[in-house]
């Protein structure tokens, strides 16, 4: 047993079908009286439902959350929260909306209550990301961790199957990298493996029947576990690649994670055999396959994209992406600095073409 440090994140989780009914109680427990409801333009109906549940505690709706949290949008939302006298932010949606709530909390300290409708996992982390001038900057701050998270599988029933799969792959990425994190620990490894297992089981079931509440609950359970891992230990090359591709080339977040994950895992596999064994066990393949190949197959076989070119990435931009990654690398079990630029460029080429790892 290796030495480790375990630091639990202070958050409250309310889980179960129909748990949105507890919203007013949870806002009251936060000591809040006026809540600003955040959402994307596409989720205004759900935001309105939340506002109706809150009644007089609803201060208003800000429906302009956007992917990668542009700093301009963050400033607009902060100003609106001040104007309305909001003392709490409720983020209903995926990572974009939760990220917007975090941007408000970072400056104002307002408590966040998150209601995830995807499997992104951001709601369980003190990590924030804001895009300014074409670069996504990330950081950690305890103020941005949602105080309460309501996981209601019924709210995910309308999540399109295609987005359900890519969002689930995004969550798996958090757990996969958590298994070889520099600051990992046995508790997070248990949660990571269980999270991968739950999502690998549920995603094919959701594709088969999108209104399967039990499968949706399994996926949300897996997302909670994977998000907890993301919020508790450091991430590595995979997340650096995705932050670069998303922030600098405006590619869709969950889809980028889906495409890049098998390639990043293949790159790191020689350095972390124990982590690879745990991923393979969690994925439960009936035939012997590497962790990277199994992840690729899970995405491909459930209709998810496996090539960056299908997401709008231009091959001419791969060189710049490689430079951005190696010139400011995250810690990784294999070196990923300027000396490894050719290998990272090759990884990006494989991701661009959708090459199945061995």
C-alpha positions in Angstrom: 0.0 0.0 0.0 1.4 3.4 -1.1 1.2 6.4 1.2 -1.6 8.8 0.3 -3.6 11.8 1.4 -7.4 11.7 1.2 -9.4 14.9 1.4 -13.2 14.6 1.0 -15.0 17.4 -0.8 -17.7 19.1 1.3 -20.9 18.7 -0.7 -24.4 17.4 -0.2 -25.9 14.9 -2.7 -29.6 14.3 -3.1 -30.1 11.3 -5.4 -33.1 9.6 -6.8 -36.0 9.7 -9.3 -38.3 12.6 -8.5 -35.7 14.2 -6.2 -36.3 17.6 -7.8 -39.4 17.8 -5.5 -36.9 18.5 -2.7 -35.6 21.7 -4.3 -37.2 24.3 -2.1 -36.1 22.4 1.0 -32.5 22.3 -0.3 -32.5 26.0 -1.1 -33.8 26.8 2.3 -31.1 24.7 3.9 -28.6 26.9 2.1 -30.1 29.9 3.8 -31.0 31.4 0.4 -34.0 33.6 -0.4 -33.5 34.7 -4.0 -32.1 32.2 -6.5 -31.0 33.0 -10.0 -31.7 30.0 -12.3 -29.0 29.4 -14.9 -29.4 27.4 -18.2 -28.5 27.3 -21.8 -31.0 28.7 -24.4 -32.1 25.2 -25.2 -33.0 24.3 -21.6 -35.3 27.3 -20.8 -38.3 24.9 -20.4 -36.5 23.0 -17.6 -35.3 26.3 -16.1 -38.8 27.6 -16.0 -39.9 24.4 -14.3 -37.3 25.0 -11.6 -38.4 28.6 -11.2 -42.0 27.4 -10.7 -40.8 24.9 -8.1 -39.1 27.8 -6.2 -42.1 30.1 -6.4 -41.2 33.4 -4.6 -37.6 32.3 -4.1 -36.9 32.5 -7.8 -35.2 35.8 -8.6 -35.1 35.2 -12.4 -33.7 33.1 -15.2 -30.4 33.7 -17.1 -30.6 31.5 -20.2 -27.3 32.3 -22.0 -24.9 29.7 -20.6 -22.5 28.7 -23.4 -19.8 26.0 -24.0 -16.4 26.6 -22.5 -17.8 29.6 -20.4 -16.8 32.7 -22.5 -15.6 35.4 -20.1 -18.1 37.8 -21.6 -21.0 35.5 -20.7 -19.7 35.1 -17.2 -19.6 38.8 -16.7 -23.1 39.2 -18.0 -24.4 36.6 -15.6 -22.5 38.1 -12.6 -24.0 41.5 -13.4 -27.5 40.0 -13.6 -27.1 38.2 -10.3 -26.1 41.6 -8.7 -29.0 43.4 -10.4 -31.6 40.9 -9.1 -30.1 40.7 -5.6 -29.7 37.0 -5.9 -28.1 35.2 -3.0 -27.9 31.8 -4.6 -27.4 30.3 -8.2 -29.2 27.2 -9.4 -27.5 25.6 -12.4 -29.7 23.2 -14.3 -28.0 21.5 -17.3 -24.6 20.1 -18.1 -21.0 21.3 -17.8 -21.6 24.6 -19.6 -24.3 25.7 -17.1 -22.5 24.5 -14.0 -19.4 26.2 -15.3 -21.3 29.5 -15.6 -22.5 29.1 -12.0 -18.9 28.6 -10.9 -17.8 31.7 -12.7 -20.4 33.7 -10.7 -19.3 32.0 -7.4 -15.7 32.7 -8.1 -16.2 36.4 -7.9 -19.2 36.8 -5.7 -19.0 33.8 -3.4 -22.7 32.9 -4.0 -23.6 29.3 -3.1 -24.4 27.1 -6.1 -27.0 24.3 -6.2 -26.5 22.1 -9.2 -29.1 20.0 -11.0 -27.2 18.0 -13.6 -29.1 16.8 -16.7 -26.0 15.3 -18.4 -23.2 13.1 -17.1 -20.4 15.7 -17.2 -19.4 15.5 -13.5 -18.4 19.2 -13.2 -21.0 19.6 -10.3 -18.7 17.5 -8.0 -15.6 19.6 -8.5 -13.9 22.8 -7.3 -12.5 23.2 -10.8 -13.5 26.0 -13.0 -12.7 27.0 -16.6 -13.2 30.3 -18.4 -12.3 31.0 -22.0 -10.8 34.4 -22.8 -9.0 35.4 -26.0 -9.3 31.9 -27.5 -7.6 30.2 -24.5 -9.3 28.2 -21.9 -7.9 28.9 -18.4 -8.7 26.4 -15.6 -8.2 26.7 -11.9 -9.3 25.3 -8.5 -11.1 27.2 -5.8 -13.2 25.9 -3.0 -15.7 28.7 -3.6 -16.9 27.2 -6.9 -17.8 23.8 -5.6 -21.6 23.4 -5.6 -22.9 23.2 -2.0 -25.7 20.8 -3.0 -26.3 18.6 -6.0 -29.7 17.1 -6.9 -29.4 14.1 -9.1 -32.8 13.2 -10.6 -32.7 10.6 -13.3 -36.1 11.7 -14.6 -34.5 15.0 -15.7 -32.2 13.1 -18.1 -34.9 11.2 -20.0 -35.0 13.8 -22.7 -31.2 13.9 -23.1 -30.6 12.7 -26.7 -29.0 9.3 -26.9 -26.1 10.7 -28.9 -25.3 13.2 -26.2 -25.9 10.7 -23.5 -23.2 8.5 -24.9 -20.6 11.3 -25.4 -21.4 12.8 -22.0 -21.0 9.3 -20.4 -17.6 8.9 -22.2 -16.6 12.3 -20.8 -17.4 11.1 -17.3 -15.4 7.9 -17.9 -12.4 10.0 -18.9 -12.4 11.6 -15.4 -12.3 8.2 -13.7 -9.8 6.7 -16.1 -7.2 9.5 -15.5 -8.0 9.4 -11.8 -6.7 5.8 -11.7 -3.2 7.0 -12.5 -3.3 10.4 -10.9 -0.2 11.6 -9.1 -2.3 12.4 -6.0 -4.5 9.3 -6.3 -5.7 7.2 -3.3 -7.5 3.9 -2.8 -10.9 5.5 -2.1 -10.8 7.4 -5.4 -9.6 4.3 -7.3 -12.6 2.3 -5.9 -14.9 5.1 -7.0 -13.3 5.4 -10.4 -13.6 1.7 -11.2 -17.2 1.6 -10.0 -18.0 4.7 -12.0 -16.6 3.3 -15.2 -18.4 0.0 -14.6 -21.8 1.7 -14.1 -21.5 3.9 -17.2 -20.2 1.0 -19.4 -23.2 -1.0 -18.4 -25.8 1.8 -18.7 -24.8 3.5 -22.0 -25.7 0.5 -24.3 -29.0 0.2 -22.3 -29.8 3.9 -22.9 -29.0 3.5 -26.6 -31.4 0.6 -26.7 -34.2 2.3 -24.8 -33.7 6.0 -24.0 -36.6 6.1 -21.5 -35.2 3.4 -19.3 -35.2 5.1 -15.9 -33.1 2.4 -14.3 -30.4 2.7 -16.9 -30.5 6.5 -16.6 -30.1 6.2 -12.8 -27.1 3.9 -13.3 -25.5 6.4 -15.7 -26.2 9.3 -13.3 -24.7 7.2 -10.4 -21.6 6.6 -12.5 -21.4 10.2 -13.4 -21.5 11.2 -9.7 -18.7 8.8 -8.9 -16.6 9.9 -11.9 -17.2 13.6 -11.1 -16.1 13.0 -7.5 -12.9 11.6 -8.8 -12.4 14.6 -11.0 -12.9 16.9 -8.1 -10.6 15.0 -5.8 -7.4 14.2 -7.7 -5.4 15.7 -10.6 -6.0 15.0 -14.2 -3.3 14.4 -16.9 -2.6 14.4 -20.6 -6.2 13.5 -21.7 -7.6 16.6 -20.0 -4.8 18.8 -21.3 -5.6 17.7 -24.8 -9.3 18.3 -24.4 -8.9 21.7 -22.8 -6.7 22.7 -25.7 -8.9 21.4 -28.4 -12.1 22.8 -26.8 -10.8 26.2 -25.7 -8.5 27.0 -28.6 -10.5 25.4 -31.5 -14.0 25.6 -30.1 -14.7 21.9 -30.5 -17.7 20.4 -28.6 -16.7 19.4 -25.1 -18.1 15.9 -24.6 -17.5 14.8 -28.1 -13.8 15.8 -27.9 -13.4 13.8 -24.7 -15.0 10.8 -26.4 -12.6 10.9 -29.4 -9.4 11.7 -27.5 -9.8 9.3 -24.5 -8.8 6.0 -26.3 -5.8 7.7 -27.8 -4.6 9.3 -24.6 -5.1 6.0 -22.7 -3.1 4.1 -25.4 -0.3 6.7 -25.0 -0.2 6.3 -21.2 -0.8 2.5 -21.1 2.9 1.4 -20.9 3.5 3.6 -17.9 0.5 2.5 -15.8 -0.3 -1.2 -16.2 -2.3 -1.4 -13.0 -4.6 1.4 -14.0 -5.1 -0.3 -17.4 -6.1 -3.6 -15.7 -8.7 -1.8 -13.6 -10.2 0.0 -16.6 -10.3 -3.3 -18.5 -12.0 -5.0 -15.6 -14.6 -2.2 -15.2 -15.4 -2.3 -18.9 -16.1 -6.0 -18.6 -15.2 -7.0 -22.2 -16.1 -10.6 -23.1 -12.9 -10.9 -25.1 -9.3 -9.8 -24.4 -8.9 -6.2 -25.5 -6.7 -3.4 -24.3 -8.3 -0.6 -22.2 -7.8 1.8 -25.1 -9.4 -0.5 -27.7 -12.3 -1.2 -25.3 -13.0 2.5 -24.8 -12.8 3.1 -28.6 -15.3 0.2 -29.2 -17.7 1.4 -26.4 -17.9 4.8 -28.1 -18.0 3.5 -31.7 -20.5 0.7 -31.0 -22.9 3.1 -29.4 -22.9 5.6 -32.2 -20.5 8.2 -30.8 -17.9 10.0 -33.0 -14.3 8.6 -32.9 -12.5 11.1 -35.2 -11.7 14.8 -34.7 -12.3 15.5 -38.3 -16.0 14.6 -37.8 -16.2 17.4 -35.1 -14.9 20.1 -37.4 -11.2 20.0 -36.5 -8.9 21.0 -39.4 -5.9 18.8 -40.1 -3.9 22.0 -40.6 -4.5 23.0 -37.0 -3.0 19.8 -35.5 0.5 21.2 -35.4 -0.6 24.2 -33.4 -2.6 22.0 -31.1 0.5 19.8 -30.4 2.6 22.9 -29.7 0.0 24.2 -27.2 -0.1 20.9 -25.4 3.7 20.3 -25.0 4.6 23.9 -24.3 2.5 24.0 -21.1 1.9 20.3 -20.1 0.0 18.9 -17.2 1.7 16.3 -15.0 1.4 12.9 -16.7 2.8 9.4 -16.0 4.6 9.7 -19.3 6.6 12.8 -20.2 4.6 15.2 -22.6 6.9 18.1 -22.9 8.6 19.6 -26.0 10.8 16.5 -26.4 7.7 14.4 -26.9 6.2 16.7 -29.4 6.4 14.2 -32.3 4.6 11.6 -30.2 1.8 14.0 -29.2 1.5 15.1 -32.8 1.1 11.4 -33.8 -1.6 10.9 -31.1 -3.5 13.9 -32.4 -3.3 12.5 -36.0 -4.7 9.2 -34.8 -7.5 11.1 -33.1 -8.1 13.1 -36.2 -8.4 10.0 -38.4 -10.3 7.9 -35.8 -7.7 5.1 -35.7 -8.6 2.3 -33.4 -5.8 1.7 -30.8 -4.4 -1.8 -30.4 
